[in-house]
Amino acid sequence: MGYGDYDTVMDVVAEAVALGSYLMGEQFTAADVVVGSTLRWGMMFDLLRKRPEFVAYVSRLEQRPALQRATALDRQLAEA
């Protein structure tokens, strides 16, 4: 997606996630799992700035049923 200095990489990623619903347009792929989980965790732990493009992309991913099920399982495990 990009390389070089940190700001350039973040700009390239922000542009990529803003182009469509997912990285490959309307098709959810393994790339979304990798990039989406990185952005989600990075923002969750304040390791990445919450750019509007990142927040919108992660919000779209969080609407997916599989992520909702995984998040529910994580909560159950944390409560146990």
PyMOL commands that set and color helices and strands:
alter all, ss='L'
color gray80, all
select helices_A, chain A and resi 6-18+30-44+52-62+65-79
alter helices_A, ss='H'
color red, helices_A
deselect
rebuild
show_as cartoon
